[in-house]
Amino acid sequence: MSKDNPIIVFPSKAKAEIQYRAIPKPMAGEVLVKNKRSIVSIGTEMTAFSGDYPPGSVWEKFFPYPFDAGYATAGEIVDVGEGVDNSFIGKRVGTCAPHCLYANVKVEELRVIRRDEVAWEEAPFFIIAQIVMRGIRMSKISWGESAAVYGMGLLGYFAANLCKVAGASPVFAIDTAKFRLDMLPDDVSLVRINPKGDDLIKIVSEKTRGRMIDVVFEITGNAKLIPDEFKLLHDQGRFVVVSSPREKTEFDFHDLCNRPSYTIIGAHNYSHPAVATAENPWTAQRDSELFFDLVADKRLDVKRIISHRIDWSDAPGIYDKLAKDRSNYMGIVINWEDAR
């Protein structure tokens, strides 16, 4: 068996291991990427690892075992398939390939990193930011509006910071883990709230002069918390679901939608427009390009949320640790540079 291409696989529920495969040859319209870094998603990826989702659900459909883990990588193009210009060789790119050393990627799925200032360990976070950017655009949040973000994991960190970049103020970052709240940069526009000890409603009311919140972003993924998160909204406010809850939510459409006339928005990464138009140019590729520019221009700090840097050969063990307690984990970067 070839050991040229290590890849992280979930062979069955709650198991992770390194498997080895041959280096793939790019097909027509594809490039071969040699990865430098990848990041672990402690939300979606851990759902796939744990298998903790209802039988017959969409989760079960998308995460069959054995499952190639991961979806956020960055590397260098080393070969091209038929119909792809050789000028692609040597380009730095972000991709949605799994955790592996070599991966074939379709040209249209590449995220070219055009700024040298973006470090390898920063680049794979493009996909997390891209997801959040879609939610922020769908929320139509505007300059001077207030926002509340429930959940300060990776998605929540980017949501809070990108709301601020978009002109929202104040932005309330809400989480029960002090470790995650402390990851946020010191900024007068960002208000940290820990519901375990803080009076959430009182703080929001005081900071908004009693107006409450224009847009609430749900990013905890905890279905049971969702009804209470509406309490921060003023009448006709917007509620944006960026997370992917695994369970059903008991929901009173009169009290939580009809009577206060809330707008409820589902914002999934796959809802990016497929083609850029003059009316809506913000495709996934365009949002990723903006992310790299924000990082390169120091307007978005990615390195501060990297909590762990691990070697590819040690990566399988991280999943067992996360399954026991993920409260002190944030950005987990896997290094592939010494794999071969």
Secondary structure by P-SEA (a helix, b strand, c coil): ccccbbbbbcccccbbbbbbbccccccccbbbbbcccccccccaaaaaaacccccccaaaaaccccccccccbbbbbccccccccccccccccccccccccbbbbcccccccccccccccccccaaaaaaaaaaaaaaacccccbbbbbccccaaaaaaaaaaaaaccccbbbbcccaaaaaaccccccbbbbcccccaaaaaaaaaaccccccbbbbccccccccccccccccccbbbbccccccccccccccccccccbbbbbbbccccccccccccccccaaaaaaaaaaaaaacccccccccccccccccccaaaaaaaaccccccbbbbbccccc
